[in-house]
Every structure is written in structure tokens, then in C-alpha cells.
Amino acid sequence: MFVDRSATAPRRVEGSHFHGLRGTHENTMATSRGDANKSSTVTPDLLKEQRLRDDLLYYFMSPCEKYRARRQLPWKLGVQILKIIMITTQLILFGLNNQLVVSYKEENTQALKSLFLKDYSGMDEDDYSLAIYTRQGVYNSLFHVLDQYSQLGPLSVGPLGYAEDEEGERLPLVVCKQHYKRGSVESSNEAYDIDAQLEKVCMSHDPATANQWKNENSSFFDLEFYRLVDITITFQLKGINLQTVRLRELPDCYTFFVTITFDNQCHSGKVKVFLDMDALSSACRNWKISGTVEKNTQYLLVFDAFVILVCVSSAVLCTRSIVLAVRLLQRFSRFFYENFNRRVCEDDQKEFLNGWYVLVIVSDLLAIVGSILKMEIQAKSLTSYDVCSIFLGTSTLMVWVGVIRYLGYFQKYNVLILTMKAAFPKVLRFCCCAGMIYLGYTFCGWIVLGPYHEKFEGLSRVSECLFSLVNGDDMFSTFAQLKDKNTLVWLFSRVYLYSFISLFIYMVLSLFIALITDAYETIKNYQRDGFPLTDLQKFLRDQRDFSGVEQSSQSISDVHFSAFCCCRRTPENDHIILMN
């Protein structure tokens, strides 16, 4: 749970606990110095208490206040600003390169479909590329793949070539057909005799002997469609992504693993044709390039190394701040127990445990790992674009979320942050309850409406459809697209959709908004009327009216803290516990 002195508790805003403590502290120090000049009765305990209060007040100051108080430069703030600029720049540069890689793969997939699939229109039909309804169409499409593969070089406008093994031999195309071991079907007489065991027969094909290979193995293509389950054609191709040269990046070499499947599992008279392609990038073995590409690559490597250095500095500074905060908490706990026989409650402990520092450290670690992967990709030692993008994207997300900490120093922004923190526990519990109803509707819609509505064909699609309905998106089309061939299912779908929309939009969503509104009103009232003071805040204000002094025989090292030692559950301060 992230707790921040600036964002999660109203420390430096008008009407908050710590607002004005600096002036109070200066007045207290001035009075103490005046009394010390008049009298020499200042005890070591009083000096120890005042020193602790000074350190606590300094700890809760903003970077600007710390600079004005001790002229200490805000190194952490400067490093964070520099890190935001550099990580964002790094992400943009990597994102532009990654977009080129993704577009290259997608366009190659589209090109291969146009080359190898006969009568392909350029648009996939549902979740498959195209469909065939005649036996001659299956034969024509199958031989079309073989012919196109044999003359790939003259046909393709892209730099595609046949894949080779380590010895320089071309890797062949492999055709496999899978069918039932034995079977006979007489649909007119409603009779069949099927052996459910599947057999798989494969043959390889060399591009240079395409016509001869088809004639010599004609029996292989004598298909019995009532037994045929599927036909798969697999082959490998090579390609080079030359477009990265425009961004002054060294081109990558790719191996395309292509699989074309003629799917006849349904035996419905419709053969679905799929083309799937997996692309594996690697560093080109033999390359020569002139210009400034290699020089700019070295500049990018230096920039990534500097990003790593900044992230390491940020992580070290935040770790140091956490260690200092823990030591300060130990000093305060020991002093409070020895002088007031009172234990520091959990709410006051949270003031020292800055969750934003943990967030910054995690983002630094992710950025360091992502930068290392990016350097490896830049040097063509690795090609894990997806893994690198996850690390860099997550680290950038956390870095920008961490900016909220500094916005929390301003009152208007702090209201938003406090409202989110105060409402989060109740909203989370509310979502758990509403999620049970949501899951029930998800499973029900999938099993009942799945066969009749494309938006309910899978559990994930059902969940996405229902979430869209909650947000008021695509409602009419969801009603209209249901196939009304089954009257009972049609009536059920209307009851199902109307009840879901009414329940979640008019009740669940309204209650969800009400929880957040209630937390917002509570925070506004506290900022106007003042926040309740905890023991820590009373100590910083030099107040000693600690109610309910506790008696305990435990040593300070064995003290266990209670979550309710500062804020008692009474009708007038229930919202105090919500805030803390």
C-alpha cells in the first residue's frame, strides 16, 4: 500500500495537519533560544526532544521548503525530472523502431496470403483467411500453393528467399494430410462406419522439382473428403527488414515459419483455409553498410548507458531516503515510549513509510533491465522486442505515475489524490461483490447465447461485450445481431440483456460513483474544518495532551503497534480511519 506524505495525507495544503508547522517550529525554536539565553536550566532531555522535532519537521518538508530551510539542493527531485525526460525519449525512440518491426511482420503476412492463397480477396473471413466449397477448389488451391512456392523469387516484390540449413541446402516444403484410418459414409441411408483413429501422412517438396513431384506422387493427392480431417503445408522463408535504415538502424534478418492449413474437421461442406506465420528475427551474418548508421547506433548505446546511470542514481537516493526514514521512525518510537509510555500507532508509522519511493525503485529496476535489453537489441545480440517493450513501457508508466507525488504539494491536486486513496478500499470491496454477479452473467451468456451471437462465442469475448455494455457502448448492435431463428433463445436474450444493463448501469455503476463522491465530500469537509490530529502531529506542534497513556511492561523492541491507537471508532470520526 503506497503511503506518501505529500499525496496520501493532506500535509502541505490549507487546513491540513502539517500546514503551518514550519512557522510553529520557528516560533518554538525562537522561544527556546530566548529562554536558554535567560536561563541555563535547559536539560539534555529537552534538547534531545527539540532535536528530534527539528528532524521530523525537516523530514516532512517539501523539496522547496528543505532548500529554503537548509539550502540543501533537492537532488532526488532533479534526478527524477532528468529521468522522466530521458526515459520518455528512450521509449519514443524504441517505439518508433518497434512500430517498423510490427508493420514489417504484418505486411509480410498480408503479402504471403496474397501470394499463396488462391482467390484471396485481401480481407480475412471471420477468423480464417478464406473458405472453399468444392473438391476442385481444394485441389486448385493446394496446387496453387506448390506452384507459387516453386517460383517465389520471380513473383515476390520483397526480398524473400528460401531458408537454408547449416550446410547451405534448401529446406523443403512439407505437405501433411491427416485422415481417419478407415471409414465409409452413406448419407442417404443414414449409415456410416468410421475408425476414429487418425493417420498422418507427410511428403516433402523441393522447389526445383515441383511439376515432377506432383506427377510422381499423384496418389498422395487422391483425397477422400469424408475421411479427410485437414491438410497442412509448412515451409520457411528468409527476409531482411531494410526499412529500418531510414531511422539509421541496422536492418534485421528474419526467418518466416509459414503454415497453411486446409481445415475439414467439421465435414460440413466448407473447408476453411488458414495461413499462420511466425517471424523470428536475428542478426544478419554477412552485412556491409555505408553511411552514418553504425555511428548513430553507437550514440544510441551511449544514451542508453547514461539512462542506466541515472536510474541507478535514482534508486540509490530513494533507498537512502527509506533507510533514513526507518531510522527516524525508530528514534521517534523509542523517544515516545520512553517519555510518554505510549506506542506509536500504525497511522503515524505510515507517515514514515513512503510508498512512492518503493514505486520509484521498482520503476528504476524495470528501466535498467529494459535499457540493457534495448542495448542488446541495438547491438543485434538479442531480438526480444516484446520483452523489452514490456519493461520499458511499465517503467515509463510508473515514472509518470510518480509525478503525482509532486502534484500532491498543491491543494487542488491533493484533493484528487486523497479522494482516490480514501475511496479505494471501499471501491475494491464493492467491485469484489459486483464481480460475482458479473461472472454469473458472463458464464450464462457464453453457454446460452454463444451459438447464436458472435460476441458471446468465448468467455473473454463475453466479458468484453458486457464491459462495453456497462459503459454504454455498442448496445443496439448487441441486440440486433442476435440470430432470431430460435424463439426461446431470442426471448431469453432480451431478458438477459435488459436485466444486465438495468442492474449494472442504474444500480451498480451509480453506487460505484456514490462511493467516490462520498469520499470526495469527506475530504472537502476535512480541508475546510481541519483534519483530526494524531500523536505525531501533536508532537510536532509541541502539544502534550496525549489522551489514554498506555501502561505496558514490554520493552521497546517488543512493542507491537495497533491500527486503532490514534483514531478511535466513533460516529464522528469514522472517516478518520477511512483516510488513514
C-alpha atoms as one frame of an Amber mdcrd trajectory, in Angstrom:
protein
   0.000   0.000   0.000   1.555   3.267  -1.109   1.520   5.994   1.501   3.015
   9.348   0.696   3.448  12.279   2.998   2.636  14.664   0.185  -0.055  12.833
  -1.737  -1.834  10.429   0.539  -2.139  12.672   3.564  -3.005  16.360   3.470
   0.232  17.569   4.901   1.038  20.714   2.948  -2.358  22.056   1.996  -4.505
  24.672   3.583  -6.357  23.282   6.584  -4.131  20.208   6.889  -2.118  18.949
   9.837   1.395  19.846   8.726   0.485  23.140   7.089   1.991  25.930   9.114
   4.111  23.614  11.250   7.241  25.243   9.932   6.194  28.611  11.340   5.182
  26.972  14.581   8.533  25.232  14.703  10.421  28.504  14.145   8.443  30.224
  16.910   9.113  27.335  19.250  12.824  27.446  18.468  12.936  31.204  18.992
  11.219  30.892  22.339  13.567  28.094  23.341  16.618  30.161  22.395  15.279
  33.146  24.340  14.657  31.033  27.396  18.092  29.463  27.024  19.730  32.889
  26.975  17.849  33.963  30.096  18.413  30.769  31.996  20.813  27.875  31.854
  18.219  25.364  33.012  17.836  23.719  29.575  18.087  19.986  30.195  19.631
  17.408  27.847  16.198  15.763  27.517  14.698  18.991  26.275  17.499  19.422
  23.760  17.042  15.827  22.604  13.309  16.368  22.180  13.832  19.595  20.260
  16.431  17.976  18.004  14.035  15.138  17.230  11.252  17.594  16.487  13.561
  19.522  14.148  14.459  16.342  12.247  10.817  15.316  11.956   9.748  18.726
  10.692  12.554  18.698   8.145  11.580  15.198   7.032   8.000  16.267   6.278
   9.031  19.369   4.299   8.690  19.603   0.524  11.880  19.883  -1.581  11.440
  23.658  -1.889  10.929  24.031   1.870  14.038  21.948   2.550  16.041  24.189
   0.239  14.805  27.333   1.975  15.418  25.839   5.415  18.938  24.444   4.972
  19.950  25.463   1.444  20.188  21.808   0.515  19.717  21.141  -3.184  16.817
  18.755  -3.999  18.931  16.101  -5.651  16.161  13.489  -5.779  13.782  15.923
  -7.469  16.413  16.886 -10.040  17.243  13.262 -10.775  13.554  12.396 -11.151
  12.970  15.230 -13.619  16.019  14.204 -15.640  14.935  10.570 -15.522  11.432
  11.383 -16.783  12.849  13.239 -19.781  15.407  10.566 -20.645  13.158   7.521
 -20.170  10.379   9.107 -22.209  12.836   9.947 -25.001  14.217   6.427 -24.884
  10.711   4.962 -25.065   9.785   7.103 -28.073  12.924   6.086 -29.969  12.359
   2.406 -29.221   8.651   2.698 -30.013   9.324   4.128 -33.472  11.689   1.257
 -34.217   9.243  -1.298 -32.802   6.445   0.063 -34.987   8.566  -0.574 -38.050
   9.135  -4.161 -36.928   5.438  -4.769 -36.299   4.381  -3.222 -39.602   7.007
  -5.300 -41.413   5.620  -8.529 -39.954   2.001  -7.595 -40.645   2.661  -6.549
 -44.226   4.653  -9.726 -44.891   1.760 -11.804 -43.571  -0.608  -9.991 -45.922
   1.796 -10.434 -48.839   2.193 -14.172 -48.200  -1.578 -14.626 -48.078  -1.916
 -12.872 -51.431   0.892 -14.994 -52.917  -0.092 -18.443 -51.695  -3.876 -18.389
 -51.214  -5.802 -18.675 -54.463  -8.610 -16.128 -54.911  -7.686 -14.343 -51.689
  -9.591 -11.050 -51.563  -7.252  -9.230 -49.205  -9.630  -9.483 -46.254  -9.969
 -12.460 -43.900 -13.362 -14.104 -43.455 -14.103 -14.078 -39.709 -11.190 -15.896
 -38.032  -9.914 -17.686 -41.158  -8.415 -16.454 -44.406 -10.889 -17.874 -46.921
 -13.278 -20.793 -47.460 -13.572 -23.426 -50.198 -16.799 -25.276 -51.019 -15.875
 -27.607 -53.926 -13.478 -30.507 -54.349 -11.924 -28.937 -57.409 -11.452 -25.747
 -55.434  -9.462 -27.641 -52.793  -7.219 -29.220 -55.454  -6.713 -25.907 -57.243
  -5.827 -24.110 -54.005  -3.461 -26.873 -52.932  -1.566 -26.946 -56.243  -1.559
 -23.145 -56.301   0.476 -23.120 -53.095   3.011 -25.536 -54.548   3.330 -23.634
 -57.834   3.723 -20.264 -56.121   6.349 -21.664 -53.780   8.346 -23.049 -56.700
   8.555 -19.656 -58.439   8.754 -17.423 -55.344  11.817 -15.471 -56.495  10.350
 -14.012 -59.735   6.923 -13.435 -58.119   7.644 -11.595 -54.893   8.483  -7.890
 -54.931  10.043  -8.169 -51.466  13.499  -9.514 -50.531  12.227 -13.051 -49.801
  14.196 -16.235 -50.287  14.172 -19.913 -49.388  15.539 -20.873 -45.986  18.690
 -22.976 -45.865  20.178 -25.296 -43.291  23.666 -25.034 -41.826  25.141 -26.868
 -44.814  23.602 -24.478 -47.324  20.883 -26.873 -48.520  17.367 -25.532 -49.113
  14.805 -26.537 -46.546  11.932 -28.325 -48.322   8.236 -27.635 -48.207   6.349
 -30.311 -46.258   2.779 -31.389 -47.015   0.899 -33.492 -44.460  -2.626 -34.855
 -44.623  -4.491 -36.219 -41.639  -7.498 -38.505 -42.026  -9.457 -41.221 -40.298
  -7.826 -44.626 -40.530 -10.859 -46.228 -42.113 -14.360 -45.133 -42.921 -17.373
 -45.233 -45.158 -20.332 -42.869 -45.194 -23.742 -43.219 -46.864 -25.667 -40.098
 -46.027 -28.776 -41.144 -47.960 -29.151 -44.294 -45.896 -28.044 -42.548 -42.700
 -25.239 -45.085 -42.333 -21.561 -44.711 -41.511 -18.618 -46.844 -40.467 -15.723
 -44.786 -39.010 -12.499 -45.764 -37.270 -11.804 -42.701 -35.086  -8.057 -43.318
 -35.014  -6.224 -40.672 -37.051  -3.424 -41.282 -39.526  -0.950 -38.677 -40.721
   0.991 -38.949 -43.987   3.648 -36.392 -44.974   5.767 -35.690 -48.035   8.472
 -33.124 -48.696   8.791 -30.945 -51.752  11.832 -29.314 -53.304  11.148 -26.088
 -55.245  13.224 -27.200 -58.234  11.163 -30.333 -58.929   7.623 -29.077 -58.471
   5.961 -30.456 -61.624   7.793 -33.773 -61.474   6.954 -34.167 -57.796   3.219
 -33.689 -58.392   3.132 -36.264 -61.196   5.132 -38.902 -59.339   3.037 -38.609
 -56.184  -0.406 -38.189 -57.679  -1.807 -40.877 -55.370  -0.973 -38.695 -52.399
  -3.468 -36.122 -53.678  -6.234 -38.651 -54.231  -8.266 -37.270 -51.322 -11.240
 -38.999 -49.738 -13.009 -36.000 -48.307 -15.306 -37.953 -45.968 -12.150 -39.238
 -44.220 -10.021 -36.105 -44.580  -9.559 -34.040 -41.404  -7.024 -31.474 -42.537
  -4.071 -30.772 -44.814  -1.121 -28.709 -43.563   1.640 -27.174 -45.654   4.702
 -25.859 -43.822   7.797 -24.113 -45.137  10.358 -21.498 -44.116  11.369 -18.291
 -45.849  14.041 -15.670 -45.261  13.654 -11.891 -45.380  15.503  -8.671 -44.488
  13.822  -5.616 -42.987  15.508  -2.828 -44.925  13.132  -0.060 -43.811  14.992
   0.436 -40.509  17.801   2.049 -42.482  15.601   5.162 -42.743  15.811   5.514
 -38.950  19.543   4.854 -39.062  19.188   1.405 -37.545  20.955  -1.722 -38.726
  18.473  -3.995 -40.587  17.388  -7.306 -39.050  17.197 -10.638 -40.850  14.015
 -12.672 -40.392  13.012 -16.288 -40.685   9.328 -16.776 -41.503   7.725 -20.044
 -40.391   4.642 -20.347 -42.601   1.825 -22.845 -42.014  -1.138 -23.166 -44.410
  -3.986 -25.324 -43.134  -6.971 -26.707 -45.046  -9.389 -27.452 -42.204 -12.136
 -30.033 -42.845 -12.805 -31.102 -39.253 -16.490 -30.169 -39.349 -17.157 -32.083
 -42.597 -19.847 -29.507 -43.271 -19.036 -28.888 -46.925 -16.944 -25.856 -46.019
 -13.148 -26.154 -45.953 -11.535 -23.296 -44.046  -8.081 -22.157 -45.126  -5.744
 -20.606 -42.549  -2.333 -19.034 -43.081  -0.300 -18.521 -39.915   3.157 -17.006
 -39.844   5.672 -16.768 -37.014   8.596 -14.437 -37.561  11.925 -14.877 -35.807
  14.409 -12.034 -36.149  18.156 -12.403 -35.852  21.330 -10.536 -36.636  22.415
 -10.808 -40.247  25.581 -12.857 -40.643  27.116 -11.107 -43.632  26.409  -7.423
 -43.986  28.063  -4.279 -45.152  26.572  -0.816 -44.895  27.921   2.633 -45.598
  26.827   5.981 -44.245  26.088   7.093 -40.685  24.029   4.139 -39.472  26.738
   2.467 -37.436  27.864   5.788 -35.943  24.336   6.682 -34.827  23.930   3.231
 -33.304  26.919   3.953 -31.083  25.336   7.247 -29.985  22.149   5.407 -29.008
  24.156   2.881 -26.999  25.840   5.727 -25.098  22.446   7.332 -24.439  21.045
   4.040 -23.076  24.086   3.655 -20.832  23.502   7.154 -19.452  19.861   6.249
 -18.761  21.043   3.261 -16.750  23.396   5.515 -14.770  20.582   7.968 -13.959
  18.257   5.121 -12.894  20.938   3.662 -10.623  21.445   7.090  -9.028  17.696
   7.468  -8.518  17.385   4.027  -6.927  20.326   4.709  -4.587  18.898   8.068
  -3.461  15.441   6.590  -2.825  16.903   3.629  -0.950  18.901   6.042   1.185
  15.721   8.016   1.948  13.903   4.846   3.005  16.758   3.875   5.339  16.811
   7.344   6.881  13.027   7.264   7.335  13.205   3.906   9.138  15.922   5.214
  11.448  13.888   8.355  12.162  10.841   6.215  12.949  12.902   4.135  15.364
  14.145   7.304  17.103  10.624   8.685  17.388   9.195   5.371  18.637  11.887
   4.993  21.261  11.527   8.607  22.445   7.749   8.393  22.549   7.794   5.195
  24.553  10.466   6.343  26.992   8.946   9.777  27.651   5.208   9.213  27.338
   4.972   5.440  27.872   2.991   5.318  24.637   3.449   3.311  21.489   3.403
   4.863  18.020   0.247   3.790  16.249   0.066   2.360  12.754  -1.293   5.577
  11.253   1.747   7.540  12.417   4.092   4.780  11.253   2.657   5.060   7.753
   3.787   8.671   7.630   7.374   7.432   7.579   6.837   4.613   5.083   6.850
   6.409   1.755   5.365   4.086  -0.850   6.329   6.451  -3.645   9.990   5.642
  -3.024   9.205   1.947  -3.486   7.409   2.760  -6.730  10.398   4.764  -7.958
  12.832   1.963  -7.096  10.725  -0.617  -8.938  10.461   1.651 -11.979  14.237
   2.164 -11.885  14.884  -1.569 -11.864  12.489  -2.116 -14.771  14.101   0.738
 -16.711  17.573  -0.687 -16.110  16.569  -4.134 -17.363  14.715  -2.635 -20.346
  17.691  -0.428 -21.228  20.039  -3.403 -21.134  17.724  -5.369 -23.429  17.454
  -2.364 -25.739  21.243  -2.111 -25.919  21.436  -5.811 -26.770  18.817  -5.341
 -29.486  20.656  -2.282 -30.754  23.867  -4.306 -30.950  21.945  -7.161 -32.664
  22.764  -9.614 -29.875  19.075 -10.070 -28.965  15.791  -9.653 -30.814  13.281
  -9.744 -27.929  11.317  -6.648 -28.907   8.194  -7.678 -26.987  10.023  -8.355
 -23.713  11.970  -5.118 -23.977   8.829  -3.101 -24.730   7.108  -4.538 -21.641
   9.966  -3.473 -19.372  10.343  -0.012 -20.911   6.605   0.618 -21.092   5.950
  -0.424 -17.491   8.858   1.629 -16.170   7.672   4.712 -18.068   4.158   4.214
 -16.707   5.451   4.088 -13.137   7.703   7.105 -13.673   4.806   9.262 -14.841
   2.545   7.959 -12.069   5.250   9.034  -9.629   4.790  12.628 -10.785   1.556
  12.613  -8.750   3.715  12.782  -5.641   4.912  16.257  -6.546   1.446  17.393
  -7.639   0.298  16.469  -4.148   2.080  19.547  -2.797  -0.691  21.664  -4.348
  -4.064  21.765  -2.646  -6.336  21.263  -5.663  -4.374  18.292  -6.953  -4.056
  16.885  -3.457  -7.861  16.725  -3.157  -7.942  14.326  -6.120  -5.163  12.164
  -4.720  -6.716  11.996  -1.256 -10.115  11.121  -2.722  -8.641   8.242  -4.705
  -6.845   6.900  -1.650  -9.851   7.273   0.665 -12.299   5.652  -1.777 -10.032
   2.829  -2.931 -10.678   0.307  -0.090 -14.459   0.630  -0.298 -14.432   0.593
  -4.101 -12.286  -2.552  -4.077 -14.680  -4.355  -1.734 -17.628  -3.171  -3.795
 -16.038  -4.441  -7.033 -15.464  -7.857  -5.459 -19.176  -8.155  -4.718 -20.248
  -6.824  -8.112 -17.703  -9.108  -9.780 -19.563 -12.180  -8.576 -22.711 -11.022
 -10.384 -20.632 -10.100 -13.415 -19.084 -13.585 -13.593 -22.525 -15.152 -13.338
 -23.754 -13.156 -16.322 -20.542 -13.999 -18.209 -20.915 -17.771 -17.856 -24.648
 -17.649 -18.527 -24.270 -15.567 -21.674 -21.496 -17.785 -23.010 -23.374 -21.073
 -22.650 -26.781 -19.821 -23.817 -26.051 -17.127 -26.404 -22.666 -18.351 -27.643
 -24.040 -20.489 -30.510 -26.242 -17.636 -31.751 -24.209 -14.452 -31.244 -20.630
 -13.769 -32.315 -19.985 -11.530 -29.295 -20.706 -14.436 -26.935 -18.620 -17.140
 -28.618 -15.876 -17.191 -25.951 -15.601 -16.286 -22.290 -13.173 -13.455 -22.962
 -15.405 -12.051 -25.712 -18.458 -12.254 -23.448 -16.622 -10.354 -20.714 -15.501
  -7.699 -23.195 -19.028  -7.364 -24.585 -20.590  -6.964 -21.125 -17.955  -4.424
 -20.094 -18.762  -2.425 -23.229 -22.454  -2.543 -22.367 -21.764  -1.219 -18.872
 -20.032   1.758 -20.446 -22.927   2.331 -22.846 -21.064   1.218 -25.955 -22.489
  -0.743 -28.888 -25.824  -1.513 -27.225 -28.126  -1.569 -30.236 -25.851  -3.772
 -32.352 -25.618  -6.270 -29.489 -29.417  -6.575 -29.513 -29.715  -6.570 -33.298
 -27.002  -9.100 -34.153 -28.651 -11.977 -32.324 -29.939 -14.628 -34.712 -33.683
 -14.961 -34.112 -34.105 -18.440 -35.541 -34.762 -19.843 -32.061 -37.663 -18.004
 -30.419 -36.890 -19.281 -26.927 -33.268 -18.145 -27.099 -34.360 -14.812 -28.555
 -36.713 -14.182 -25.639 -34.043 -15.269 -23.157 -31.516 -12.895 -24.744 -33.849
  -9.946 -24.253 -34.395 -10.755 -20.584 -30.670 -11.359 -20.152 -29.541  -8.097
 -21.786 -32.236  -5.882 -20.287 -31.634  -7.204 -16.769 -27.842  -6.867 -17.060
 -27.961  -3.318 -18.429 -30.533  -2.199 -15.865 -28.713  -3.780 -12.935 -25.199
  -2.588 -13.751 -25.868   0.854 -15.215 -28.693   2.033 -12.973 -27.625   0.367
  -9.729 -24.027  -0.911  -9.656 -22.480   1.985 -11.571 -24.483   4.543  -9.588
 -23.351   3.045  -6.278 -19.782   2.995  -7.565 -19.950   6.723  -8.298 -21.639
   7.361  -4.943 -18.728   5.795  -3.051 -16.240   8.091  -4.747 -18.491  11.130
  -4.263 -18.833  10.373  -0.550 -15.060  10.167  -0.145 -14.651  13.450  -2.048
 -17.154  15.246   0.189 -15.418  13.889   3.289 -12.043  15.197   2.135 -13.530
  18.600   1.283 -15.094  18.875   4.744 -11.827  17.980   6.439  -9.911  20.515
   4.387 -12.432  23.186   5.344 -12.859  22.296   9.038  -9.436  20.807   9.704
  -8.126  17.260   9.921  -8.028  15.338  13.227  -4.581  15.388  14.807  -2.663
  12.210  15.522   0.001  11.801  18.196   2.764  12.578  15.697   1.156  15.799
  14.602   0.514  16.870  18.201   4.171  16.223  18.990   5.291  18.352  16.062
   3.050  21.163  17.296   4.547  20.770  20.775   1.233  19.635  22.237   1.304
  17.119  25.077  -2.351  16.298  25.543  -1.923  12.641  24.542  -5.092  11.002
  25.763  -5.126   7.499  27.148  -1.478   6.971  28.100  -0.813   3.282  27.876
   0.867   1.184  30.521   2.971  -1.734  29.378   5.784  -3.831  30.733   7.134
  -4.699  27.298  10.471  -3.422  26.148  10.612  -1.043  23.215  11.909  -3.784
  20.916   8.905  -5.998  21.677   6.224  -3.354  21.171   3.520  -4.285  18.669
   1.543  -1.472  17.148  -2.205  -1.157  16.915  -4.066   0.222  13.948  -6.560
   1.966  16.166  -4.327   3.647  18.729  -4.703   7.078  17.143  -8.183   7.043
  15.689 -10.988   5.590  17.782 -14.068   4.277  16.031 -16.756   6.753  16.952
 -19.609   8.104  14.824 -17.945  11.479  14.459 -14.559  10.178  13.331 -15.314
   7.097  11.234 -13.923   8.940   8.238 -10.598   9.370  10.018  -9.922   5.649
   9.731 -11.011   5.769   6.104  -8.443   8.450   5.356  -5.572   6.869   7.199
